[in-house]
Amino acid sequence: MPHPLEHTDLYTRIIQAGEGYPANVILSEYGPKELVAMSPKYYDRNRITTWMSGVVLTHGIERANSGAIHSVILARHAQIPVFFIAGTVSQDAAAKLAMLGARAVNSPDQMVELLQKK
């Protein structure tokens, strides 16, 4: 089941739009009827999306213990490059991101340029 339940219409449209090729996918470790209202399950979602990514770019983090920071930790453990958009995160979050090895960039384009130089 979608969480929050207000997203049921979006969930249904994604599934319906995926009929044919290429298919849309809703990926979850939970069955279609299971309620996913408990916040620890957000960490599962973060793990799935992070590990499916080749790079992580984050922005707008206010707290140094947010779910986004959790995703950054997961990415670093998986040796996935992590970037954050400078000036969009709090000082505490920027310090934590830097400690975790995330690199500050001014734009997504700058991130792409840095990745292409490798």
N, C-alpha and C positions, 0 to 999 in steps of 0.2 A: 504494500500500500504506500502511496506517496506520503511524504512528510514534508511540510504540514499537509493536512488533508485538503486544504484550500488549493493545492496544486494538482488535484485529481484531474481537472480538465487538461492541464498541460501534459500530464502523464499520458492521458488517453490520446491526445493529439500526436505526441511523439511516437507512440506505438502505431497509430493508424498511418502516419506519414511514412513509416518504415516498411510498409507492405510493398514488396518489390525489391529492387536492387538500386543503389546500395541500401541495406537495411539500417534503420536506427536501432540503437540498443540502449536498454536501461539495465545497468549492471549492478547487482547487489548480492550480498551473501545471505540475504533474508528472503523468505518466500513471499509470493505476491500478496498473501493475506495477512502477513505479520506486520503489526504496528511497530514503527521505528521511532517512537517518541522519546526514548531515553537518550540523553546526551552522550553517553559512552559510545553509542553506535555511530556517532559522527566521526569518531576516531577511525572506525572501520572504513567509512567512506573516504576519509582523508588518505588512509593507507592504500586503498584501491586506486584512487585517482593519481596519487603521487607515484606509485610504482608503475603506472601505465605511461608516465610522462618521461620525455627525454630531457626535459629541462623544466625548472619551476621559476616563475616570475610572480612575485607577490607585491602587494601595495596596501596602503591604508590600515596597517596594523597599529592598534592603539595600546594593547597590553602585551607585555613580554611573555605571558603564559597563555596566549590565545591559541585557538585551533590552527590558525595559519602557522604559528611557530611550531606546533606539533607536526604539521606537514613538512616544514623545512627540516626538522630533525629526521623525519623518515627519509626524506630525499638525500640528505647528507650521508646517512647510514647506507643508502643504496648507491652512493657515489654519483648521484644525479646533480648536475650543476644547479645552483640556486642564485637568483638575483632578486633584488628588490628596488623599487623605484624610490630614489632618494627624495626626501622632503614630503613623502606621503605617510611615513611611519613616525611614531613617537620616538623620543630620544631613547627611552628604555628599550623599545622594540629594536631600534637600529643597533644599539649596543649588543643585544642578544643575537641579532642576525649576523653581525660582524663576528662575534665570538663563534658562531656556528659555521662560519666560512662562506656566508652569503655575500655576494658582491653588489655594491650600490651602482645603479645606472640611472641615467636621467630620463630614459625612454625605452620602450620595447625595441626600437630600432638600434639603439646603442647596444643592447643585449645581443641582438642578432650579429652585429658587427664584431663583438668580442668573441662570439662563438665561431664565427667564420675565420677568425685569425688563428684558431687552434690547429 
